[in-house]
Amino acid sequence: MPADTPKEPPAAGAIVERTLAHYNERADDFWEGTRGHDVTQNVAALLAHIAGEPPFTLLDFGCGPGRDLQTFAGLGHTVFGLDGAARFAAMARANSGCEVWQQDFLRLDLPAARFDGVFANASLFHVPSRELPRVLRELRAALKSGGILFSSNPHGRDEEGWHGERYGAYHEPATWRAYGAAAGFEEIAHYFRPPGLPREQQPWLATIWRKAND
């Protein structure tokens, strides 16, 4: 996925403001365009790797209008949503009935050791590379011992910048794995999406991580 890489990285506040403005302005169109997307493979990947017996306590990180919150809640899990866009947070509450926190990804305030799993589907690629180590450590701290982080991001060639009005970082798979390991996660599985296509037609990399022992 191409990005207009800036000569100098923009300030974190500018990245957050412009990206969230994009989503707030297009919230209804985004909901209509994504509510039918099939991410059952990703949902199953997270749940399959959580130890213990369900129901689980989950965080949908970057929950958008609440599609996946509905899915997890419908399966009987206790799930919290988090999104930086005010319109998304309001829509997610209305669509799912779940508790949803409006927090942007660069200013998180998460409870410690609360979640069995974190579901970061198409969200962490918005975090600038220079902020990513800290954000991953904060997600790790929010997981219980042995908890699972699922992430799915568009991969690329370690390019970073504006794609339209959204900021994105498109990492090589090896680079992404290095970030996860450095933050204290152990990779336990990965796959490319959409399934059943040649690799050059699979722009998404899904990875499943376990919180390593402290």
C-alpha positions in Angstrom: 0.0 0.0 0.0 1.7 3.3 -1.0 2.3 6.2 1.3 3.6 9.7 0.7 6.7 9.4 2.9 7.6 12.8 4.4 11.2 14.1 4.4 10.8 14.7 8.1 8.3 12.9 10.3 5.4 15.0 11.3 4.7 15.7 15.0 2.7 13.0 16.8 -0.1 15.4 17.5 -0.5 16.3 13.8 -0.7 12.6 12.9 -3.4 11.9 15.4 -5.5 15.0 14.6 -5.5 14.6 10.9 -6.0 10.8 10.9 -8.9 11.0 13.4 -10.5 13.9 11.5 -10.5 11.6 8.4 -12.4 8.9 10.3 -14.8 11.2 12.1 -15.8 12.8 8.8 -16.3 9.5 7.1 -17.7 7.4 9.9 -21.0 6.5 8.3 -19.4 5.6 5.0 -16.7 3.5 6.8 -19.4 1.6 8.7 -21.3 0.8 5.6 -18.2 -0.2 3.7 -16.7 -2.5 6.4 -19.6 -3.9 8.4 -19.8 -6.9 6.1 -16.1 -7.7 6.0 -15.3 -11.3 6.9 -12.7 -11.4 9.6 -13.8 -14.6 11.2 -10.3 -16.0 10.5 -8.8 -13.3 12.7 -11.3 -13.7 15.5 -10.8 -17.4 15.6 -7.0 -16.9 15.6 -7.1 -14.8 18.7 -9.5 -17.0 20.6 -7.8 -20.3 19.7 -4.5 -19.2 21.3 -5.8 -17.9 24.7 -5.2 -20.3 27.5 -7.9 -21.3 29.9 -11.6 -21.7 29.5 -13.9 -19.0 28.1 -15.5 -16.5 28.5 -12.5 -14.3 28.1 -11.9 -10.6 28.9 -10.9 -8.9 25.6 -9.9 -5.5 24.3 -10.8 -4.5 20.8 -8.0 -2.0 20.1 -9.2 0.3 17.3 -12.7 -1.0 17.4 -14.1 1.4 14.8 -18.0 1.4 14.7 -18.2 -1.9 16.7 -18.5 -4.7 14.2 -16.0 -7.0 16.0 -17.3 -6.0 19.4 -20.7 -7.4 18.3 -19.0 -10.6 17.3 -17.0 -11.1 20.5 -20.0 -10.2 22.7 -22.2 -12.5 20.8 -19.8 -15.3 21.6 -20.2 -14.6 25.3 -17.0 -12.8 26.0 -16.5 -9.7 28.1 -15.1 -7.2 25.5 -14.2 -3.5 25.8 -13.7 -1.3 22.8 -11.1 1.5 22.3 -11.0 4.0 19.5 -9.6 7.5 19.1 -12.4 8.8 16.8 -15.3 10.2 18.8 -17.9 9.2 16.2 -16.6 5.6 16.1 -16.6 5.3 19.9 -20.3 6.5 20.0 -21.3 4.2 17.1 -19.5 1.3 18.7 -21.4 1.8 22.0 -24.7 2.0 20.2 -24.0 -1.0 17.9 -22.6 -3.4 20.5 -23.8 -2.3 23.9 -20.2 -2.7 25.1 -18.1 -0.3 27.1 -16.0 1.7 24.7 -13.1 4.0 25.7 -12.3 7.0 23.5 -8.5 7.1 23.6 -6.1 7.9 20.8 -3.3 5.3 20.3 -0.5 7.6 21.4 -2.2 8.6 24.7 -3.4 5.3 26.2 -4.6 4.8 29.7 -5.2 1.1 30.1 -5.7 -1.1 33.2 -2.7 -3.3 34.1 -2.9 -7.1 33.5 -6.7 -6.9 32.7 -7.1 -8.7 29.4 -6.8 -12.3 28.2 -6.5 -11.0 24.7 -6.1 -7.8 22.7 -7.5 -7.7 19.2 -5.7 -5.1 17.1 -7.3 -5.6 13.7 -6.2 -3.0 11.1 -5.2 -0.5 13.8 -1.6 -0.6 14.8 -0.3 0.4 11.4 -1.5 3.9 12.2 1.1 4.2 15.0 4.3 6.0 13.8 7.4 3.8 14.0 9.0 6.0 16.6 6.0 5.5 18.9 5.4 1.8 18.2 7.8 0.4 20.8 6.0 2.3 23.6 2.5 1.5 22.4 3.3 -2.2 22.2 4.8 -2.2 25.7 1.6 -0.5 26.9 -0.6 -3.2 25.3 1.7 -5.9 26.8 1.2 -4.4 30.3 -2.5 -4.5 29.8 -2.4 -8.3 29.2 -2.6 -10.9 31.8 0.4 -13.3 32.2 0.5 -15.3 29.0 -2.1 -13.1 27.3 -2.5 -12.9 23.6 -2.1 -10.0 21.2 -3.5 -10.4 17.7 -2.6 -7.9 15.1 -3.4 -7.6 11.4 -1.7 -4.8 9.4 -1.0 -4.0 5.8 2.7 -4.9 5.3 5.1 -3.1 3.0 8.8 -2.1 2.6 9.3 -0.2 5.8 7.6 2.9 4.3 5.8 5.4 6.4 3.8 8.5 5.8 0.4 9.9 4.6 -1.9 7.8 2.5 -4.5 10.4 1.7 -5.6 11.8 5.0 -4.5 8.8 7.1 -1.0 8.2 8.4 0.3 4.7 8.1 3.5 2.6 8.7 3.9 -0.3 6.3 6.5 -2.7 7.8 8.4 -5.6 6.3 7.3 -8.8 8.1 10.8 -9.2 9.6 10.7 -5.6 10.9 7.3 -6.1 12.4 8.5 -9.2 14.2 11.5 -7.4 15.6 9.2 -4.7 17.1 7.0 -7.4 18.7 10.0 -9.3 20.2 11.6 -6.2 21.5 8.4 -5.2 23.3 8.3 -8.6 25.2 6.1 -10.7 23.0 6.7 -14.2 21.6 5.3 -14.9 18.1 3.3 -18.1 18.0 1.7 -17.9 14.6 1.3 -15.7 11.5 -0.5 -15.8 8.2 -1.2 -13.5 5.2 -4.6 -12.3 4.1 -6.9 -12.7 2.2 -6.6 -16.5 2.4 -6.3 -18.6 -0.7 -4.6 -16.0 -2.9 -1.0 -15.7 -4.2 1.3 -13.8 -1.8 1.5 -10.8 -4.1 -2.3 -10.5 -3.6 -2.2 -10.8 0.2 -1.5 -7.3 1.5 -2.3 -8.1 5.1 0.0 -9.8 7.7 -1.7 -11.3 10.7 0.5 -12.2 13.7 -0.4 -13.8 17.0 1.8 -13.0 20.0 1.9 -14.3 23.5 3.1 -12.0 26.4 6.5 -13.3 27.4 7.2 -14.0 31.0 8.3 -11.0 33.0 
